[in-house]
Amino acid sequence: MAVIQKIRNYSGLLIAVIGIGLAAFVLGDLLGPGPTGPRRFDVGEVEGTSITYRQFENRVQQQLENWQQQRGERPGPRDAFQVRQQVWEQMVEEILLEEEFERLGLRVSGEELYELITGEDPHPVLVQSFQDPATGRFDREQVMDFMANFEMFDPGTQRQWLMLEDFIRQDRKEEKYHNMIGSGYTVPGPMAAMDFSNRNATADIRYIYKSHDDIADDEVEITDRDLRRMYEAHKHRFEQQATRSIKYATLTVFPSAEDQEAVLNDILQRKERMKEVENLERFINAQSHERFDPTYYGRGELSPNIDPGIFDAEVGDVFGPYMEDNAYVVAMLKDMQMRPDSMRASHILVAYQGSASAGPETTLTREEAQQKADSILGVVRNNPAQFPILAAELSDDPSAEFNQGDLDWFPDGAMVPEFNEAVVEAPTGSFLTVETDFGFHVIHVTNKSPLREQVQVAKLVRRIEPSSNTFREANNRITSFAETLRETGDFDGAAEEADLNVREADRVGKMDFTLPGVQEGRSIVMWAFDPDTGVGDYSRIYEFDDKFVVATVTRKQDEGIPPLQQIRSQIEEIALREKKQEMIAEEMRGIMAEGGTLDDVAAQMNLEVMTANDITFNTPTLPNLGPEPKVIGAVFARSENETTRPIKGNNGVFVAEVTRMDDVITPDDLRQAAQPVRDAFRNRVRMQAFQAIKEKADITDDRAMFF
């Protein structure tokens, strides 16, 4: 059982490493047979290798099982979308790296995999998953036992183990690949010496600068030729993915006054029935928007609408209705007790076939398990010192191997109800048995906090939500807006007339999931990127949980470098800056050409002379100005007492004078000096090697057609 749980727990790591997914949905006739046979639909292609819809969905279906096992629930729409992103990235990486592995002949043999699982230096994930609880060390016997009994485990556990093997095999190949790249990198002596100097040499400087912002824009003339030249020089900076700009009108549906009154009347009627029911818990679970909460609360822990008054009430007294969190609530005092806030107990779990803790190794029937628990109870009552020994030997709770059954302190309500109430009611020091979904527990109550007054409250909650009539009125309103929009073509005017909220989203990517104010706006994004959707087109009415949305595309940006007209304003800024800096540099050069010093330039241009001490080449910043790599580079290309030419930097145009320059003595043995350079490269290999492959790869991503 412990081994199974560890494998299942490890599935969470696999989720993080290889991505997780959502169950496959049916595309209907999209995936049906065509007129000449089965039709093929690809979600993408990587270097000529197709990723078909079915391949992709099989992978995400597999990962969905891991998600459900790990969290006990399906992912929500936003989580599911992120899951698909992760699965896609993993499949792209697998294809690209596998091509590299094949080209280089990288393999992991069966013997090598076996060694990574059972050898003297097992893979770290095995070490993490199969530890001896008592020592925290890798338990090789657990692994061997699991592999020997592999056929006994359920298909889900077997599948997770095979995924674990695949991960170990893939990780080992990647490790070999990265080691090959890292080992092929050497640091020549001159390079090591230069890096040593760059890290250790320091200089002091005096400098002046004039900001390009000191020149007004209207003092600069920018011609079309200037713009074209700047565009050609800088257009690579604007390369981008395909985007859309979307304007959309939203109508959020709120409950009306009539809706609120209807909910109030409804809960008043239910309140009367609540007073008469025999099974209050069942009534709450059937009639309330929130399930019955069996927790006991002390003073100051409940809503101020009923606290502290409920502590002076009688069992059966009813409070409300009152409003809380956009709902009407009726509260009934169900029970009042003197209870501990926390307790401490030890237990020995006896599982039986069909219990929640049963595994393939569980053979006892319920009756046999009860007899065994009663037998253990008799032993520990006669000899309490045997309890920790028997817990370590007999308990079906894996944690008993290292805690001898001691559960330590736990708050009231933390355990399953049957166990929790048994410990509350039993005296400290007593022994007893109780049955839960996990099996039979032999319990030793070892300690309790002081008793205090606590209450159990049954709350009937009815949320105030828009009625069908309110939704119908909202639908009529948004429909009227859509009709006006199609008649006039004036989006803003029609929205203003309908009193709708208009928002805009710029540079929306084709795989974006949300829009501002629309958390599940994926369907709108897919419409905007549909090849048949043009600028100025209007969408259908989209209905979400509490709102209606109508959208229009205001701009389409294709993948690649945009034309000059689309980025004209940005190019103009670059051209203005370049012209202004050249005007400043020309003025500085003119003064220096006549023999002017740094101080002369400062005096004639009314600039302040500043200083910077102990600057280094590897830290190219100036105090209060931030990064200025061109300035720092020019400084270290000069000798002491030399002055630079005007330098066009990030903040303006600079002139610097070197007042001190260290002479760095390069060590005879450069091996230690070369190590930081070598380590820095090897640390970048894992991430940057794949990124370089990906940037050069031919990847077609058509997921937006499907999801």
Long-range contacts (C-beta under 8 A, 24 or more apart in sequence): 1-351, 1-357, 1-358, 1-359, 1-361, 1-362, 1-396, 1-398, 2-133, 2-142, 2-398, 2-401, 3-130, 3-142, 3-145, 3-146, 4-153, 4-157, 4-359, 4-360, 5-398, 6-129, 6-130, 7-129, 7-146, 7-157, 7-160, 7-161, 7-164, 8-69, 8-70, 8-157, 8-160, 9-70, 9-129, 10-125, 10-128, 10-129, 10-160, 10-164, 11-66, 11-69, 11-70, 11-160, 11-163, 12-66, 12-70, 13-125, 13-128, 14-66, 14-160, 14-163, 14-164, 14-167, 15-63, 15-66, 15-67, 15-70, 17-167, 18-63, 18-87, 18-90, 18-163, 18-167, 19-59, 19-63, 19-83, 19-85, 19-86, 19-87, 19-88, 19-89, 19-90, 20-60, 20-63, 20-64, 20-66, 20-67, 20-75, 20-83, 20-86, 20-87, 21-57, 21-59, 21-60, 21-61, 21-62, 21-63, 21-64, 21-67, 21-80, 21-83, 21-84, 21-86, 21-87, 22-60, 22-64, 22-74, 22-75, 22-80, 22-83, 22-84, 23-60, 23-61, 23-64, 23-74, 24-57, 24-58, 24-60, 24-61, 25-57, 27-53, 27-706, 41-706, 42-702, 43-88, 43-701, 43-702, 43-703, 43-705, 43-706, 44-88, 44-92, 44-699, 44-700, 44-701, 44-702, 44-703, 45-698, 45-699, 45-700, 46-91, 46-92, 46-95, 46-96, 46-697, 46-698, 46-699, 46-700, 47-95, 47-96, 47-99, 47-697, 47-698, 47-699, 48-698, 49-95, 51-91, 51-95, 53-706, 55-91, 56-87, 56-88, 56-91, 59-87, 59-91, 60-84, 60-87, 62-159, 62-163, 63-87, 65-156, 65-159, 66-160, 66-163, 69-156, 77-520, 77-522, 78-513, 78-514, 78-519, 78-520, 81-513, 81-522, 81-707, 82-513, 84-703, 84-707, 85-511, 88-701, 88-703, 92-694, 92-699, 93-690, 93-694, 94-170, 96-690, 96-693, 96-694, 96-697, 97-173, 97-174, 97-177, 97-690, 97-693, 100-177, 100-693, 101-173, 101-177, 104-177, 104-180, 106-173, 106-176, 106-177, 107-173, 108-169, 108-172, 108-173, 112-172, 113-165, 113-168, 113-169, 113-172, 116-168, 116-172, 117-143, 117-147, 117-165, 117-168, 118-143, 118-144, 118-147, 123-168, 123-171, 123-172, 125-164, 125-167, 125-168, 126-168, 129-164, 133-398, 133-399, 133-401, 133-402, 134-401, 134-402, 149-360, 152-360, 153-360, 154-360, 174-686, 177-689, 178-685, 178-686, 178-689, 181-685, 181-689, 182-681, 182-682, 182-685, 185-678, 185-681, 185-682, 186-678, 187-674, 187-677, 187-678, 189-670, 191-674, 191-677, 192-670, 192-673, 192-674, 192-677, 193-666, 193-670, 193-673, 195-673, 195-674, 195-676, 195-677, 196-664, 196-666, 196-667, 196-670, 196-673, 197-617, 197-664, 197-666, 198-616, 198-617, 198-618, 198-636, 199-616, 199-617, 199-618, 199-676, 200-616, 200-662, 200-664, 201-616, 201-617, 201-636, 201-661, 201-662, 201-664, 202-614, 202-615, 202-616, 202-662, 203-614, 203-615, 203-616, 203-635, 203-636, 203-658, 203-660, 203-661, 203-662, 204-611, 204-612, 204-613, 204-614, 204-615, 204-658, 204-659, 204-660, 205-611, 205-612, 205-615, 205-635, 205-656, 205-657, 205-658, 205-659, 206-598, 206-609, 206-610, 206-611, 206-656, 206-657, 206-659, 207-598, 207-609, 207-610, 207-611, 207-612, 207-622, 207-631, 207-654, 207-655, 207-656, 207-657, 208-598, 208-601, 208-602, 208-605, 208-607, 208-608, 208-609, 208-610, 208-654, 208-655, 209-607, 209-625, 209-649, 209-651, 209-652, 209-653, 209-654, 209-655, 210-584, 210-588, 210-605, 210-607, 210-652, 210-653, 211-651, 211-652, 212-576, 212-577, 212-580, 212-581, 212-584, 212-652, 212-653, 213-652, 214-652, 215-580, 215-583, 215-584, 217-576, 220-576, 220-579, 220-580, 220-583, 221-579, 222-572, 222-575, 222-576, 222-579, 226-575, 226-579, 227-564, 227-568, 227-571, 227-572, 227-575, 228-564, 230-571, 230-574, 230-575, 230-578, 231-564, 231-567, 231-571, 234-571, 234-574, 235-561, 235-564, 235-567, 236-561, 238-561, 238-562, 238-567, 238-570, 239-560, 239-561, 240-557, 240-559, 240-560, 240-562, 241-509, 241-510, 241-559, 242-509, 242-510, 242-529, 242-557, 242-558, 242-559, 243-506, 243-507, 243-508, 243-509, 243-510, 243-557, 244-508, 244-510, 244-525, 244-528, 244-529, 244-553, 244-555, 244-556, 244-557, 245-504, 245-505, 245-506, 245-507, 245-508, 245-553, 245-554, 245-555, 245-556, 245-557, 246-504, 246-505, 246-508, 246-515, 246-524, 246-525, 246-528, 246-551, 246-552, 246-553, 246-554, 247-491, 247-502, 247-503, 247-504, 247-551, 247-552, 247-554, 248-502, 248-503, 248-504, 248-505, 248-515, 248-518, 248-524, 248-539, 248-549, 248-550, 248-551, 248-552, 249-481, 249-491, 249-494, 249-495, 249-498, 249-500, 249-501, 249-502, 249-549, 249-550, 249-551, 250-500, 250-501, 250-502, 250-503, 250-517, 250-518, 250-547, 250-548, 250-549, 251-474, 251-477, 251-478, 251-481, 251-498, 251-500, 251-501, 251-547, 251-548, 251-549, 252-501, 252-546, 252-547, 253-466, 253-470, 253-471, 253-474, 253-546, 253-547, 253-548, 254-466, 254-470, 255-464, 255-465, 255-466, 255-467, 255-470, 256-466, 256-467, 256-470, 258-467, 258-469, 258-470, 259-464, 259-465, 259-466, 259-467, 259-470, 260-464, 262-467, 263-328, 263-462, 263-463, 263-464, 263-465, 264-321, 264-328, 266-462, 267-321, 267-328, 267-330, 267-460, 267-462, 268-321, 270-330, 270-460, 270-462, 271-318, 271-320, 271-321, 271-330, 271-460, 274-318, 274-330, 274-332, 274-458, 274-460, 275-316, 275-318, 275-332, 280-332, 280-334, 280-458, 281-458, 284-458, 284-459, 284-460, 287-460, 288-459, 288-460, 288-461, 288-462, 289-327, 289-461, 289-462, 289-463, 290-459, 290-461, 292-458, 293-457, 293-459, 294-413, 294-417, 294-456, 295-412, 295-413, 295-456, 296-335, 296-337, 296-339, 296-412, 296-413, 296-454, 296-455, 296-456, 297-454, 297-455, 297-456, 297-457, 298-341, 298-452, 298-453, 298-454, 299-453, 302-455, 302-457, 303-329, 303-331, 305-329, 305-331, 306-331, 306-457, 310-455, 310-457, 311-336, 311-453, 311-455, 323-464, 326-463, 326-464, 327-461, 327-462, 327-463, 327-464, 328-461, 328-462, 328-464, 329-459, 329-460, 329-461, 329-462, 330-459, 330-460, 331-457, 331-458, 331-459, 331-460, 332-457, 332-458, 332-459, 332-460, 333-455, 333-456, 333-457, 334-455, 334-456, 334-457, 334-458, 335-455, 335-456, 336-453, 336-454, 336-455, 336-456, 337-453, 337-454, 337-455, 337-456, 338-451, 338-452, 338-453, 338-454, 339-412, 339-424, 339-451, 339-452, 339-454, 340-412, 340-424, 340-448, 340-449, 340-450, 340-451, 340-452, 341-411, 341-412, 341-449, 341-452, 342-409, 342-410, 342-411, 342-412, 342-448, 342-449, 343-409, 343-410, 343-412, 343-423, 343-424, 343-445, 343-447, 343-448, 343-449, 344-406, 344-407, 344-408, 344-409, 344-410, 344-445, 344-446, 344-447, 344-448, 345-407, 345-410, 345-423, 345-443, 345-444, 345-445, 345-446, 346-387, 346-388, 346-391, 346-404, 346-405, 346-406, 346-407, 346-443, 346-444, 346-446, 347-391, 347-395, 347-397, 347-405, 347-407, 347-419, 347-441, 347-442, 347-443, 347-444, 348-373, 348-376, 348-387, 348-390, 348-391, 348-394, 348-395, 348-397, 348-400, 348-405, 348-441, 348-442, 349-395, 349-396, 349-397, 349-400, 349-438, 349-439, 349-440, 349-441, 350-376, 350-394, 350-395, 350-396, 350-439, 350-440, 350-441, 350-442, 351-396, 351-438, 351-439, 352-439, 352-440, 355-437, 355-438, 355-439, 356-437, 356-438, 356-439, 357-396, 357-397, 357-438, 357-439, 358-439, 362-396, 369-439, 369-440, 370-433, 370-435, 370-440, 372-440, 373-433, 373-440, 373-441, 373-442, 374-433, 376-442, 377-431, 377-432, 377-433, 377-442, 380-431, 380-442, 380-444, 381-431, 384-431, 384-444, 387-444, 396-439, 405-444, 406-446, 409-447, 412-454, 419-443, 466-546, 474-548, 475-541, 475-543, 475-548, 478-541, 478-548, 478-550, 479-541, 481-550, 482-538, 482-541, 482-550, 485-538, 485-550, 486-538, 489-536, 491-538, 491-552, 504-554, 506-555, 507-557, 510-704, 511-701, 511-703, 511-704, 518-544, 518-547, 518-549, 520-544, 520-545, 521-549, 522-707, 524-549, 524-551, 525-704, 526-704, 526-707, 527-551, 528-553, 529-704, 581-648, 581-652, 581-653, 582-648, 584-646, 584-652, 584-653, 585-646, 585-648, 585-653, 588-646, 588-653, 588-655, 589-645, 589-646, 592-643, 592-645, 592-646, 592-655, 597-643, 598-643, 598-655, 598-656, 598-657, 601-655, 611-659, 625-650, 625-651, 626-650, 626-651, 628-654, 631-656, 636-661
